Amino acid sequence: MSSSLGVTAPLPSPVPANDVRQAQSWRWHPPLQWLWAWPFPLAVLLLWHLSSVLGWAPEQVLPPPAQVARTFADMLASGEIWSNLTISLVRVFTGFGIGLLAGLVLGSVMGLSSTARDYLYPLFKAFAQVPVIGWLPLLMLLVGIDEALKFLLIAKATLVPVTLNTCQGIQGVPHRLVEVARVYGFTRWQLLTRVVFPAATAPIWNGVRYGLTHAWLALVVVELLASSEGIGFLIVYGRQLFQLDVVLASVLAVGIVGLAIDKLLSLAEAWLLRWRKPGL
């Protein structure tokens, strides 16, 4: 185990009870937070409706909200959204799985070994600076435009945040925890499984969340450019036929699914880190 797992951080000074009660009194109640989240999107929706009613924007350019809602409902009823969404989800989770596995391994290696980090980290940072779309021409020449292209680009989008958060999470493990484990005679395997990785769970999981979010965004971009099916293809198809209601309905589906994925990951994080004390 490299000594670069982390440096001993000073213990935080205790917070006076009066300050804690005062801070808690200023926290918004959860229902009130939800109320504050609604005015802006409702104002945007109202402005959208007024622009169509008052003729500020032609219907061919910006369909009214009611028309988009009807198109969305029709596409759900016909199964058009479901079939394309299923294809997109298979792609995103396959690419995400590849990038997740590679990111956990690479991030762990760089986090545990200072030698590996010295050799690999500069090259990885250069690799990470190139956006997903920048690899598209090269990969199209190497693997074509079939499913392998989409899997590799989605995996790349996942790989970067997972690797960086895993590496930083392991490096951030307090050195005092490692020393205590060594005093108790932990083997290297016990040190990793009982101290290092549990202590780094929170940053690693943040990398997983960011990785899946980036994978979903990369999927839509890839399907916009090189696909004949999927939710991104629906957006391109609607634009080619100048059916803006189809485009906006597809964008709505992308947003709903992305929000649902993030919410599920948030719930999974709360369950996975349920051992943490509130406020930590």
QUIBEL-V499777 format. One record per backbone hydrogen bond with DSSP energy under -0.5 kcal/mol. NH is the residue of the N-H (numbers start at 1). CO is the residue of the C=O. If there is no record, write none. Layout:
nh:co
NH:CO
NH:CO
//
This chain:
nh:co
2:112
5:2
6:3
20:16
21:17
22:18
23:19
24:20
25:21
26:22
26:23
27:24
32:29
33:29
34:30
35:31
36:32
37:33
38:34
38:35
39:35
41:37
42:38
43:39
44:40
45:41
46:42
47:43
48:44
49:45
50:46
51:47
52:48
53:49
54:50
56:51
57:51
61:58
62:58
68:64
69:65
70:66
71:67
72:68
73:69
74:70
75:71
76:72
77:73
78:74
79:75
79:76
80:75
81:75
83:79
84:80
85:81
86:82
87:83
88:84
89:85
90:86
91:87
92:88
93:89
94:90
95:91
96:92
97:93
98:94
99:95
100:96
101:97
102:98
103:99
104:100
105:101
106:102
107:103
108:104
109:105
110:106
111:107
112:108
113:109
114:112
117:113
118:114
119:115
120:116
121:117
124:120
125:121
126:122
127:123
128:124
129:125
130:126
130:127
131:129
134:131
135:131
135:132
136:133
139:135
140:136
141:137
142:138
143:139
144:139
144:140
146:143
149:146
150:146
151:147
152:148
153:149
154:150
155:151
156:152
157:153
158:154
159:155
160:156
161:157
162:158
163:159
164:160
165:161
166:162
167:163
168:164
169:165
170:166
171:167
172:168
173:5
173:170
177:174
178:174
179:175
180:176
181:177
182:178
183:179
184:180
185:182
186:181
191:187
192:188
193:189
194:190
195:191
196:191
197:192
199:195
200:196
201:198
204:200
205:201
206:202
207:203
208:204
209:205
210:206
211:207
212:208
213:209
214:210
215:211
216:212
217:213
218:214
219:215
220:216
221:217
222:218
223:219
224:220
225:221
226:222
231:84
234:230
235:231
236:232
237:233
238:234
239:235
240:236
241:237
242:239
243:238
244:242
246:243
247:243
248:244
249:245
250:246
251:247
252:248
253:249
254:250
255:251
256:252
257:253
258:254
259:255
260:256
261:257
262:258
263:259
264:260
265:261
266:262
267:263
268:264
269:265
270:266
271:267
272:268
273:269
274:271
276:273
280:277
//
